[in-house]
Amino acid sequence: MAFAPLESSKDLTSPIAVAKLGEVQPALMSDLIVIGFPKVEEAEQVRRELVKIQQQHLIALEDACVLEHDEDGHVHLKQAINLAAAGAASGSFWGMLIGLLFLNPLVGLALGAGTGAASGALSDIGIND
């Protein structure tokens, strides 16, 4: 079964869920699967279900996200992992630990959280934004 590619992102009129399914064998290429839904809530529910199925080791997901195309032409990508929050949490831990060495853990915590959030926001994993 062959699918015709979309000419442009303007062809998208509804929210879609995007899943990048990885193969068990790392030598093979991944498959990019795009499914359209009438509502964002349905796409989010399917993404959550895919994560549950992955936890049962029935599929291998590299990344899953929900892409919303609004009437203004703006595209919003909602990834499964918030990298800015993860970076802030990791940065605050390491910043506080380094701050303890200099007897000022609160300053280290604040600097580490800011640096971690900035690096998390600038990084990208999985499906390219």
Buried (B, 14 or more C-beta within 10 A) or exposed (E): EEEEEEEEEEEBEEBBBBBBBBEEEEEEEBEEEEEEBEEBEBBBBBBEEBBEEBEEEEBEBBBBBBBBBEEEEEEEEBBBEEBBEBBBBBBBBBBBEBBEEEEEBEBBBBBBBBBBBBBBBEEEEBBEE
